[in-house]
Amino acid sequence: STFVDEGFNNRKRVNDGSKCVFLLHIGLVSSSHSHCVISHDILKKSSQHIEKVLNAQLKKEILKNRMRVKATIETIQVLALQGLGFRGHDESSTSLNQSNLIELLKFKGRGNDTFESIILKNAPQNAKYTSLKIQNGILHILANRVRNMIFDEVARGYFCILVDESQDESKKDQMTLLLRYVKNDGLLGNGSLISWVLKIHLH
C-alpha cells in the first residue's frame, strides 16, 4: 500500500538496515514482488508469449492430424487396389475384428509407438478420420484421379467397356466394369500395343 496508495516520504527508512522499506517490499522468493519480477522476465521472452505457446500446440495438432489422414488414405489405397471391403459388421471397441480399415491401421501402429499413440482410440473424437463419410470422401477423390488419368491417356483413342453383373451370397447385385483402351502413344519400343485394364467394383 505504501507504493500504491499512501505514497512514501520517509527517506530515513531507506537506510534502516534489514528494516529498509524497499527490502521489506521485495521480501522472499514467495512474495508478490518476486512473482511480479518473474512474470515480467517471462513476458520479455517472446517464446513464452501466449500466442507462441498456442501456435506451437496448434502445429503439433496439425502434424498429428496429417499423420492420421495420411495413414487412412494409404490404407484405403491398399484396400481399393486389392478389391477388399472397408467396413465390418461390428466395428465396436469390443469386436475382435472391427473392419479391414481399422485392423490395418492397428497393424501399422504395431512397433511404432509414436504413430500408435495418436490413432484410433488415442485420437480425439473429432479427428480419427475413419468415419464412413471420410472413407467415402477419400474414395471419391481417388476415383476422380483415376478417371482423369484414364481420360488423359485415352483422349480420342479407341476403347471398349465390358459390363458384368452377379449376386453375392447376401443377394446383393454387384456390377463390374472392365475398361480396355490403347494409350495415346500406342506402341512401345518392342512394337506391342499397350492395353490397360481397370476393374471398378460397385457395391
Backbone as a ProteinNet text record, in pm:
[ID]
protein_1_A
[PRIMARY]
STFVDEGFNNRKRVNDGSKCVFLLHIGLVSSSHSHCVISHDILKKSSQHIEKVLNAQLKKEILKNRMRVKATIETIQVLALQGLGFRGHDESSTSLNQSNLIELLKFKGRGNDTFESIILKNAPQNAKYTSLKIQNGILHILANRVRNMIFDEVARGYFCILVDESQDESKKDQMTLLLRYVKNDGLLGNGSLISWVLKIHLH
[TERTIARY]
82.5	0	86.3	208	296.4	328.8	355.3	396	277.9	161.1	45.3	-54.8	-88.2	-196	-144.3	-64.8	-30	86.5	178.5	297.5	409.2	531	647.4	724.5	743.4	815.3	914.2	945.9	1036.2	1166.9	1262.9	1389.1	1475.5	1447.8	1527.3	1512.2	1396.5	1372	1443.8	1497.4	1568.7	1701.2	1766.8	1896.8	1884.5	1772.1	1746.7	1782.2	1891.4	1939.6	1837.5	1819.3	1727.2	1581.9	1555.1	1419.5	1393.9	1489.4	1474	1341	1264.6	1131.1	1134.6	1239.5	1248.6	1277.6	1368.6	1397.8	1274.5	1199.5	1077.6	974.4	971.3	876.5	914.6	1045.6	1090.5	1059.1	1090.3	1057	1130.4	1074.3	1135.6	1093.3	1135.4	1105.2	955.2	883.2	738.9	656.5	722.5	649.1	583.9	485.7	416.3	510.5	607.7	704.8	788	833.7	914.6	834.2	707	620.7	606.8	594.5	581.5	709.6	824.8	952.6	965.9	929.9	938.6	844	722.2	624.4	674.1	738.7	793.2	903.6	991.6	1100	1044	940.5	877.3	812.7	748.4	680.3	778.3	901.4	1001.4	1050.4	1032.4	1074	960.4	982.9	876.3	834.2	926.5	892	788.2	771.3	675.1	540.8	528	401.2	292.7	171.5	61.5	36.6	49.2	22.6	127.2	254.4	359.4	333.5	291.7	262.5	145.9	39.8	-77.2	-41.9	40.7	81.6	163	250	329.7	239.4	138.3	44.2	-36.8	-76.5	-155.1	-74.8	53	137.3	150.3	158.8	166.8	38.8	-75.4	-204	-219	-174.6	-182	-96.7	22.7	111.7	48.1	-12.2	-78.3	-195.7	-274.5	-389.2	-343.4	-234.1	-183.1	-136.3	-75.2	-30.3	-149.7	-257.8	-377.9	-441.5	-456	-517.3	-433.5	-302	-213.2	-225	-230.2	-242.5	-374.8	-483.3	-613.9	-613.7	-555.9	-550.4	-470.1	-354.8	-270.6	-342.7	-414.9	-488	-601.5	-672.4	-780.9	-726.6	-611.1	-550	-520.6	-467.2	-435.2	-562.9	-664.4	-789.2	-856.3	-856.9	-919.3	-843	-710.1	-627.8	-651.2	-670.3	-691.3	-838.4	-926.7	-1069.1	-1130	-1081.5	-1129.9	-1231.8	-1318.8	-1416.9	-1351.2	-1410.9	-1356.5	-1419.2	-1548.1	-1625.5	-1660	-1676.1	-1713.3	-1854.8	-1911.5	-2048.4	-2051.9	-1937.6	-1929.6	-1797.8	-1805.6	-1685.1	-1672.9	-1744.1	-1737.3	-1601.1	-1567.3	-1436.1	-1418.3	-1528.1	-1519.3	-1510.8	-1524.4	-1520.9	-1379.4	-1369.8	-1239.2	-1188.8	-1279.7	-1241.9	-1330.4	-1284.4	-1368.3	-1397.2	-1295.8	-1309.8	-1170.6	-1164.1	-1032.6	-957.1	-1028.2	-963.2	-902.9	-981.9	-935.3	-826.1	-844.3	-743.9	-610.1	-613.9	-489	-422	-503.8	-447	-380.9	-445.6	-384.6	-251.8	-250.9	-129.2	-16.5	-51.1	50.1	107.5	25.2	69.4	157.8	153.8	236.1	383.5	460.1	602.8	636.8	535	557.8	479.8	543.4	475	426.5	505.5	465.9	335.9	324.5	204	86.6	114.2	8	-54.2	25.6	-22	-116	-133.3	-217.4	-335.3	-346.8	-453.5	-564.2	-678.4	-793.8	-833.6	-825.3	-874	-791.6	-669.4	-584.2	-601	-684.9	-709.1	-831.6	-840.5	-961.8	-1083.6	-1199.9	-1321.8	-1350.7	-1312.7	-1342.8	-1227.1	-1125.2	-1009.1	-954.1	-1044.1	-999.3	-978.8	-1057.7	-1050.5	-1075.9	-1171.4	-1208.7	-1359	-1433.2	-1578.6	-1616.5	-1741.5	-1789.3	-1782	-1812.9	-1809.6	-1667.9	-1570.2	-1430	-1386.4	-1422.5	-1385.3	-1442.6	-1571.1	-1635.1	-1573.3	-1538.8	-1476.4	-1341.5	-1259.5	-1127.8	-1143.4	-1237	-1262.6	-1306.1	-1390.1	-1437.3	-1320.4	-1228.9	-1111.5	-1023.5	-999.4	-916.5	-981.7	-1114.5	-1185.7	-1175.5	-1188	-1175.8	-1036.7	-934.9	-798.2	-777.2	-832.4	-819.4	-892.4	-1014.4	-1090.8	-1018.4	-963.3	-891.2	-766.7	-697.4	-578	-615.4	-723.7	-768.1	-811	-884.2	-929.8	-811.9	-707.7	-589.7	-518.9	-518.3	-449.2	-530.2	-661.8	-746.1	-764.7	-796.1	-824.1	-926.9	-889.4	-983.4	-950.2	-878.4	-840.9	-955.2	-924.6	-1024	-1030	-1149.7	-1166.6	-1295.2	-1306.6	-1430.1	-1458.9	-1586.9	-1629.4	-1708.5	-1668.9	-1740.6	-1808.8	-1934.5	-2011	-2060.3	-2044.2	-2093.5	-2157.7	-2262.5	-2335.5	-2365.4	-2352.5	-2382.2	-2425.1	-2480.9	-2523.7	-2425.9	-2402.7	-2319.1	-2406.3	-2347.7	-2421.7	-2535.3	-2524.5	-2630.6	-2737.7	-2733.8	-2831.9	-2821.5	-2705.9	-2685.6	-2618.8	-2670.3	-2613.4	-2481.1	-2385.1	-2256.7	-2227.7	-2192.1	-2162.3	-2014.3	-1951.7	-1811.1	-1797.6	-1723.6	-1695.1	-1550.6	-1529.8	-1395.5	-1368.3	-1271.9	-1238.3	-1106.1	-1109	-986.5	-962.7	-840.1	-811.4	-664.1	-633.8	-497.2	-451.2	-335.4	-283	-249.5	-235	-208.9	-80.6	24.2	150	138.3	39.2	7.7	109.8	233.9	335.5	450.3	501.6	623.6	743.9	858.2	979.5	975.7	910.7	907.1	792.4	714.1	609.6	478.7	468.6	344.7	246.5	117.1	15.4	5.8	-25.4	-42.1	-189.4	-226.2	-366	-373	-438.8	-453.8	-592	-602.1	-727.9	-759	-877.1	-920.2	-1048.4	-1050.6	-1170.5	-1227.7	-1351.1	-1418.8	-1532.1	-1529	-1634.3	-1730.2	-1854	-1957.6	-2039.2	-2035.9	-2112.2	-2236.9
-120.1	0	125.7	116.5	232.2	284.3	190.2	230.4	250.7	205.8	214.4	318.7	320.8	407.3	527.4	499.6	604.1	691.7	633.7	709.4	690.4	732.6	714	844.6	895.9	1023.4	1021.2	902.2	889.5	827.1	913.5	862.4	795.4	820.8	758	605.3	558.1	413.6	343	421.4	359	301	369.9	324.8	257.6	195.4	135.2	-13.3	-50.8	-188.7	-287.9	-394.2	-500.2	-453.2	-338.4	-284.8	-186.6	-180.2	-92	-123.4	-19.4	-37.6	-107.7	-81.5	-145.4	-294.9	-328.7	-471	-544.1	-479.4	-541.2	-561.4	-464.9	-476.9	-593.5	-606.9	-716.3	-850.7	-864.2	-985.4	-1107.6	-1226.1	-1353.2	-1391.1	-1510.8	-1558.2	-1573.1	-1601.8	-1625.1	-1496.6	-1381.7	-1255.1	-1215.4	-1126.4	-1080.4	-1004.3	-929.8	-857.8	-954.5	-1063.8	-1162.3	-1226.4	-1252.3	-1309.5	-1213.4	-1085	-984.8	-975	-983.8	-978.7	-1098.1	-1217	-1338.3	-1326.8	-1279	-1262	-1162.6	-1056.5	-956.2	-1015.9	-1094.8	-1158.6	-1254.1	-1328.8	-1421.5	-1344.4	-1232.5	-1151.1	-1096.7	-1068.2	-1015.8	-1121.1	-1250.3	-1359.2	-1387.6	-1358.4	-1375.8	-1521.6	-1613.4	-1755.1	-1798.8	-1718.3	-1752.5	-1683.5	-1601.5	-1534	-1635.2	-1604.5	-1699.2	-1738.5	-1642.1	-1675.6	-1771.8	-1758.7	-1850.2	-1990.1	-1997.8	-2128.2	-2194.7	-2116	-2171.3	-2214.5	-2134	-2170.4	-2299.1	-2316.3	-2438.8	-2560.5	-2545.6	-2655.5	-2683.5	-2577	-2592.6	-2666.7	-2633	-2700.2	-2849	-2883.3	-3024.1	-3097.4	-3034.1	-3095.9	-3111.3	-3010.7	-3018.9	-3134.9	-3150.6	-3259.9	-3395.7	-3408	-3534.2	-3563	-3460.6	-3478.4	-3523.1	-3464.4	-3503	-3648.1	-3690.2	-3829.8	-3924.6	-3887	-3971.9	-3980.2	-3865.2	-3862.6	-3942.4	-3924.1	-3995.8	-4146.6	-4189.9	-4333.2	-4388.1	-4311.3	-4354.8	-4362.2	-4262.5	-4262.4	-4381.9	-4406.2	-4518.5	-4651.6	-4665.1	-4788.9	-4808	-4701.1	-4708.4	-4743.5	-4690.2	-4723.3	-4872.8	-4931.3	-5074.3	-5157.1	-5123.3	-5198.9	-5187.7	-5067.2	-5047	-5122.3	-5119.1	-5187.3	-5337.8	-5392.3	-5536.3	-5575.7	-5477.8	-5507.3	-5562.3	-5518.3	-5567.8	-5471.4	-5523.1	-5440.6	-5354.9	-5241.4	-5149.2	-5170.5	-5196	-5189.2	-5326.9	-5333.8	-5459.1	-5452	-5567.5	-5568.7	-5525.2	-5532.9	-5489.6	-5415.3	-5282.5	-5200.8	-5143.5	-5202.7	-5155.6	-5189.2	-5122.7	-5141.8	-5282.2	-5353.8	-5489.5	-5596.8	-5555.9	-5652.8	-5706.3	-5836.2	-5897.7	-5867.2	-5830.1	-5794.1	-5678.6	-5556.1	-5438.3	-5412.8	-5408	-5389.6	-5394.8	-5416.3	-5420.3	-5289.8	-5178.3	-5047.4	-5029.2	-5052.4	-5030.8	-5131.2	-5257.1	-5357.9	-5328	-5275.9	-5239.1	-5119.5	-5024.3	-4911.2	-4958.2	-5053	-5110	-5176.7	-5249.9	-5319.2	-5219.7	-5105.8	-5002.8	-4945.4	-4945	-4887.2	-4979.4	-5110	-5204.2	-5180.5	-5167.6	-5142.3	-4997	-4912.6	-4768.7	-4694.3	-4678.1	-4620.6	-4478.6	-4401.1	-4263.1	-4258.9	-4343.2	-4346.6	-4407.1	-4512.7	-4579.3	-4486.9	-4394.3	-4305.7	-4197	-4183.2	-4074.2	-4124.4	-4255.9	-4305.8	-4374.1	-4389.9	-4464	-4419.5	-4507.2	-4473.4	-4363.1	-4341.3	-4236.2	-4102.1	-4098.4	-3974.3	-3904.2	-3772.3	-3700.9	-3754.1	-3744.3	-3797.1	-3733.8	-3608.6	-3538.3	-3542	-3623.2	-3626.5	-3768	-3867.5	-4005.8	-4033.3	-3967.5	-3981.5	-4124.8	-4191.4	-4327.4	-4340.4	-4231.9	-4238.1	-4276	-4320.3	-4358.2	-4239.6	-4121.4	-4001.4	-3973.5	-3988	-3966.3	-4070.4	-4196.7	-4303.6	-4276.6	-4242.2	-4214.7	-4093.4	-3990.9	-3871.5	-3902.2	-3981	-4017.8	-4104.8	-4199.2	-4284	-4201.2	-4101.9	-4015.7	-3940.7	-3890.8	-3819.4	-3913.1	-4034.5	-4131.1	-4170.6	-4192.3	-4230.2	-4121.5	-3995.8	-3884.6	-3879	-3905	-3902.3	-4014.4	-4133.9	-4245.9	-4214.3	-4159.6	-4124.8	-4020.2	-3919.4	-3815.4	-3871.4	-3962	-4023	-4103.9	-4182.2	-4262.5	-4172.2	-4066.6	-3974.3	-3912.8	-3873.7	-3814.5	-3914.8	-4042.8	-4144.5	-4186.7	-4194.9	-4238.2	-4126	-4004.1	-3888.6	-3928.9	-3925	-3962.2	-4098.4	-4178.7	-4311	-4410.9	-4535.5	-4642.2	-4706.4	-4743.4	-4812.9	-4895.1	-4987.6	-5065.1	-5087.8	-5103	-5125.6	-5255.7	-5344.6	-5469.6	-5459	-5500.3	-5491.1	-5629.5	-5666.5	-5794.5	-5771.9	-5846.7	-5830.7	-5967.2	-5975.4	-6100.8	-6070.4	-6172.9	-6157.3	-6225.6	-6162.3	-6227.3	-6311.7	-6366.9	-6456.2	-6386.4	-6254.7	-6180	-6132.1	-6182.5	-6148.7	-6003	-5941.5	-5805	-5809.8	-5728.2	-5723.1	-5647.8	-5702.9	-5637.1	-5625.1	-5505.9	-5482.6	-5452.7	-5519.5	-5497.8	-5434.1	-5324.9	-5259.1	-5287.6	-5336.7	-5364.6	-5272.3	-5184.3	-5087.3	-5125.5	-5140.8	-5170.2	-5055.6	-5008.5	-4899.5	-4898.8	-4832	-4817	-4675.3	-4664.5	-4533.6	-4451.6	-4322	-4232.1	-4266.1	-4309.9	-4340.4	-4468.8	-4551.8	-4667.8	-4779.1	-4752.9	-4857.2	-4831.3	-4938.9	-4930.7	-4956.6	-4964.8	-4988.7	-5121.1	-5224.5	-5354.1	-5365.9	-5259.6	-5259.2	-5319.1	-5360.6	-5421.7	-5315	-5343.1	-5249.4	-5251.6	-5138.1	-5127.9	-5139.5	-5234.3	-5248.9	-5239.4	-5137.6	-5117.7	-5162.7	-5228	-5280.9	-5219.3	-5169.9	-5113.8	-5182.4	-5237.4	-5301.4	-5213.9	-5182.5	-5099.9	-5181.6	-5206.8	-5282.7	-5186	-5193.9	-5109.7	-5192.4	-5156.6	-5231.3	-5151.7
0	0	0	57.9	63.8	-75.1	-167.4	-302	-396.5	-355.3	-444.6	-399.7	-269.9	-220.4	-140.4	-38.3	59	12.6	-62.9	-100.8	2.1	-30.9	57	64.5	189.4	205.3	321.4	374.8	488.8	440.9	405	349.3	455	585.1	690.7	687.4	648.3	647.8	534	438.9	328.6	376.4	468.5	519.7	655.1	680.3	811.2	813.3	749.7	753.1	700.4	779.9	737.4	736.9	803.1	806.1	690.9	599.2	483.1	415.6	388	333.6	196.1	119.8	-11.1	1.9	98.4	119.1	171.8	259.8	312.8	200.1	108.5	-1.9	-95.2	-120.5	-208.1	-144	-15.7	57.1	6.1	36.3	-2.8	-144.7	-187.2	-322.6	-343.9	-236.8	-248.5	-240.2	-225.2	-211.5	-343.2	-332.4	-452.5	-545.2	-486.4	-568.4	-653	-590.2	-662.7	-775.4	-747.5	-851.1	-968.7	-938.3	-1043.5	-1126.3	-1058.9	-1130.8	-1225	-1174.5	-1258.6	-1378.2	-1351.8	-1460.4	-1563.4	-1517.3	-1608.8	-1695.6	-1633.6	-1709.8	-1815.8	-1777.5	-1872.8	-1986.3	-1951.5	-2052.5	-2155.7	-2112.3	-2204.2	-2303.1	-2268.5	-2358.2	-2456.2	-2582.5	-2681.5	-2695.1	-2664.8	-2678	-2575.4	-2468.3	-2364	-2383.7	-2487.6	-2510.3	-2542.4	-2501.2	-2512.7	-2657.4	-2750.8	-2891.4	-2945.7	-2896.1	-2940.1	-2885.4	-2759.1	-2698.6	-2770.6	-2797.6	-2867.3	-3008.8	-3077.4	-3213.5	-3215.2	-3113.5	-3104.7	-3085	-2997.4	-2975.1	-3100.1	-3170.6	-3292.9	-3399.8	-3412.6	-3511	-3480.7	-3352.8	-3314.4	-3351	-3326.6	-3360	-3511	-3586.3	-3732.7	-3782.9	-3726.8	-3767	-3737.2	-3619.2	-3582.9	-3676.4	-3706.9	-3796.5	-3934.8	-3982.2	-4114.2	-4113.3	-4005.5	-3996	-3998.3	-3928.2	-3926.2	-4064.4	-4130.4	-4262.8	-4362.5	-4358.2	-4449.7	-4430.4	-4306.1	-4277.6	-4330.1	-4313	-4363.2	-4515.1	-4582.1	-4728.5	-4779.8	-4719.9	-4763.6	-4743.7	-4632.3	-4604.5	-4704.9	-4735	-4833.1	-4971	-5006.4	-5135.2	-5145.2	-5038.4	-5038.7	-5052.3	-4973.9	-4977.7	-5114.5	-5172.3	-5303.3	-5411.8	-5404.3	-5503.7	-5501.2	-5381.4	-5367.4	-5379.3	-5395	-5407.5	-5280.5	-5165.3	-5036.5	-4975.8	-4893.2	-4824.6	-4717.4	-4690.7	-4590.9	-4454.5	-4451.9	-4328.8	-4275.7	-4145.8	-4080.7	-4027.6	-3999	-3946.2	-3800.1	-3731.6	-3591.8	-3572.2	-3567.4	-3551.6	-3410.9	-3315.5	-3176.9	-3117.2	-3008	-2944.9	-2889.1	-2865.3	-2809	-2917.2	-3044.1	-3153.6	-3173.8	-3203.6	-3228.9	-3369.9	-3459.3	-3596.4	-3638.6	-3613.9	-3633.8	-3781.3	-3863.9	-4009	-4068.7	-4199.9	-4265.6	-4247.3	-4259.7	-4246.3	-4107.8	-4005.1	-3867.4	-3830.6	-3871	-3837.7	-3905.4	-4029.1	-4096.1	-4029.3	-3981.7	-3908.3	-3778.9	-3710.5	-3590.2	-3624.5	-3736	-3778.8	-3806.2	-3870.2	-3897.5	-3768	-3661.1	-3535.4	-3452.6	-3481.2	-3404.7	-3431.8	-3326.2	-3340.4	-3365.7	-3375.1	-3394.6	-3285.9	-3171.8	-3055.5	-3082.4	-3157.9	-3187.2	-3265.2	-3367.9	-3450.1	-3373.1	-3299.2	-3224.6	-3119.6	-3068.1	-2961.9	-3011.6	-3144.5	-3195.7	-3279.1	-3302.5	-3390.3	-3311	-3378.1	-3328.4	-3187.9	-3088.1	-2953.9	-2888.3	-2935.7	-2878.9	-2949.7	-3052.1	-3126.3	-3069.9	-3085.7	-3043.3	-3118.2	-3056.4	-3116.8	-3252.4	-3270.1	-3395.4	-3494.6	-3468.7	-3558.8	-3575	-3579.9	-3602.2	-3750.3	-3835.3	-3980.8	-4026.7	-3962.3	-4003.4	-4024.7	-4017.2	-4031.4	-4174.5	-4191.2	-4324.2	-4420.3	-4369.7	-4454.3	-4502.8	-4415.1	-4452.3	-4554.8	-4531.2	-4624.6	-4763.1	-4767.5	-4896.6	-4965.3	-4886.9	-4943.5	-5006.4	-4935.5	-4988.7	-5113.1	-5109.7	-5226.7	-5347.4	-5322.5	-5430.4	-5494.7	-5412.6	-5464.1	-5546.5	-5494.4	-5565.8	-5698.3	-5695.7	-5817.7	-5923.6	-5882.3	-5976.9	-6039.3	-5958	-6010.3	-6112.3	-6081.8	-6175.5	-6306.1	-6294.8	-6414.4	-6499.6	-6433.3	-6506.6	-6575.2	-6506.1	-6564.4	-6688.6	-6678.7	-6793	-6908.1	-6876	-6980.1	-7054.2	-6980.6	-7043	-7133.7	-7090.7	-7168.4	-7291.4	-7276.4	-7387.5	-7488.7	-7436.4	-7522.9	-7627.5	-7756.3	-7862.7	-7921.1	-7845.5	-7894.1	-7885.2	-7915.1	-7913	-7775	-7735.1	-7607.7	-7612.8	-7520.6	-7507.7	-7360.3	-7328	-7189.3	-7183.8	-7096.1	-7072.5	-6935.9	-6930.7	-6806.4	-6768.8	-6643	-6594	-6458.7	-6431.3	-6306	-6245.8	-6114.1	-6045	-5902.4	-5835.7	-5697.1	-5604.4	-5488	-5387.6	-5296.1	-5189.6	-5100.5	-5028.4	-5011.5	-4943.6	-5040.8	-5164.8	-5268.2	-5314	-5291.1	-5339.3	-5476.1	-5568.4	-5702.4	-5700.9	-5773.1	-5788.9	-5937.8	-5980.1	-6120.8	-6136.8	-6230.7	-6259.6	-6397.1	-6402.8	-6530.1	-6567.4	-6688.7	-6737.6	-6855.4	-6839.7	-6943.4	-7007.4	-7139.6	-7213.4	-7311.7	-7317.3	-7410.7	-7448.1	-7555.6	-7603.6	-7571.1	-7511.8	-7475.1	-7598.3	-7579.3	-7690.5	-7766	-7692.4	-7762	-7843.7	-7812.6	-7895.8	-7891.1	-7925.6	-7936.5	-7840.1	-7786.6	-7706	-7795.9	-7736.1	-7813.6	-7889.5	-7830.6	-7896.5	-7996.1	-8012.3	-8113.2	-8067.8	-7941.8	-7895.5	-7849.7	-7868.3	-7823.5	-7672.4	-7615.7	-7471	-7438.8	-7358.8	-7318.4	-7166.2	-7118.1	-6975.1	-6933.6	-6820.9	-6773	-6637.9	-6623.7	-6495.8	-6453.6	-6335.1	-6283.7	-6173.2	-6185.2	-6084.3	-6025.5	-5896.8	-5829.9	-5763.4	-5798	-5738.5	-5642.3	-5514.7	-5413	-5379.3
[MASK]
+++++++++++++++++++++++++++++++++++++++++++++++++++++++++++++++++++++++++++++++++++++++++++++++++++++++++++++++++++++++++++++++++++++++++++++++++++++++++++++++++++++++++++++++++++++++++++++++++++++++++++

